[in-house]
Each structure stands twice: as C-alpha cells, then as structure tokens.
C-alpha cells in the first residue's frame, strides 16, 4: 500500500495575504488583516482529515452547537501550505484555518487545523 492511497479526501487551499488596515483620521497603519483570494490557490489537493476524540468539547452557541477539538490534516510532501491559510474540506464544504505544518520524514505533511467560523447546517 503506497502513501498516496492514504490521501482519500480532497481539499482546496487558499493562501492568506496580509493587508494593512487603514485607520481613519490620518492615523498610520498599524494593524494587518488576513484576506483570501476568491478562487483557490491550489484546487483538489489529495489529503486526509483526521479527527481525534481526545480533549473534544461541545460548546452551546447560537445559532448552533460548536464542536471544538484537535483536528489535523495530512497532505502529500511538497504541498505549499502556510500558517493562516484557509482549507476547505470538499466533502462537507467546511472551512478550517491551518496551523504550523510539520514535515514527517519527507513523506507527508501534518498540519493542525482549527475551525474559525460558525458553520451552518449541512
């Protein structure tokens, strides 16, 4: 079994860009905002979404209950991904934000992923 067979999910990656937030009243720009392009930077990337049940929690919030827990994404080696990039799970159309990727012996990348927005009903 090859490592390529492990990546049975698909995702889109949107590379983050930092834009300076221009305050009003002639003040100098001091803050930076994250922004993402309209079209994915990399489309249909083979990947694997892993959801562990350790330290998971459910948070009662409006308009729905949120799942918060450690999630990670495995990607093929050489995939360009940076902290703050947006990742869309193509199966459920759920978006995540990437943490710091870790190269595992040059074979694949492991990226912690976080939910940053409230997801509507599927």
N, C-alpha and C positions, 0 to 999 in steps of 0.2 A: 504494500500500500504506500503510495507516494504522498508527500506532504501536500501536494496540490489537491488531493482528494479530501483533505481535511477542511478546505475552504468551500463550504457548501452553501453559503449565503452570499448575497450581493449588497453592495452599498455604494453611495455616491459621496465624494469628499469635496467640500467647499473650503478652499484655503482662505484663512482670515487675513484681512488687511486692517491696519490701524490708521484711522483718520483722526486728524486733530479736531477737537471740538472747539468751535469758535464761540467764545462767550460774547455777551453784548456789552455795550457801553465802552468800547475801545480797550477792554482788558486783554492782556496777552493770552494766547492759547496755552493751556497748561495740562488739559486732560486729553486722553486719546480714547476713541470709541472703536469697538470692533465692528467691522462690516463684512458682509459676504457677497460674492457675486450672484447674479440671478441664475446663471447656468452653472452646473457643477464643474469644478476644476478637473476632476477625474471621475468618469462615469463607469458604472457596472464593475466595480472592483470586487474580485472574489475575496471573501472574508469569512470569519466565524465569530458570531456574537455569543459570549459565554456569560451566563447569569448564575452567580453562586448564591446560595441561600444563607450564607453566614452574615450576620450583622444586618440583615434586611429589616426594614421597618415600613409600616404603612402610616401615612400622615393624613388625617382628615382635613380636607381643604375644599374650598369652593372653586370651581363647580364640581370637582370630583376628588376622590381619594388618590393620593400620590404614592407611588412605590419608590422608596429610596433605598439603594443598596449598592454594593460593589459590583460593577459590571466591567467586563473587559472585552476588547476586540482584538482578534488575531488577523494579521494581514501578511501577504507574501513579502519576503525580503525585497528591499529596494523600493517599496511603495513610499511616495513622498507624502508625509504627514507631519504636522507640527502642532504643538500645544495651542489650543484655542480654535482649531479647525472644526468645522461643523460636519457631522457624519449623519447621513440619512439611511436608516435601515429600509431597504427596498421592499421587504416582506410586509411590514406594518406601517410604513411611512412615518416612523418615529425619529425625531432628531436628537442627537447627542452632541456633546462637546468633548473634544479629545484632550487628554492629559499628556504627560510626557511619555513618548514612545520608548520602548526598551527593545533592543536587538537581542534575539535569542540565538546565539551561536551562528549568526549569519544565515539562518534557515528561515526565520519569520520574525515579525514584529508583534509585540504585545502592547496594546495601548489601553490605559484606563479610560473609561468613558463615563460621562455624567449627564444626567437629564437637567437641562437648564430652564425648560419651559413647561407649562402645563399642557398636556396632550388631551385633546378632545376625545370623545367616544369613537371607537373604531367602527 
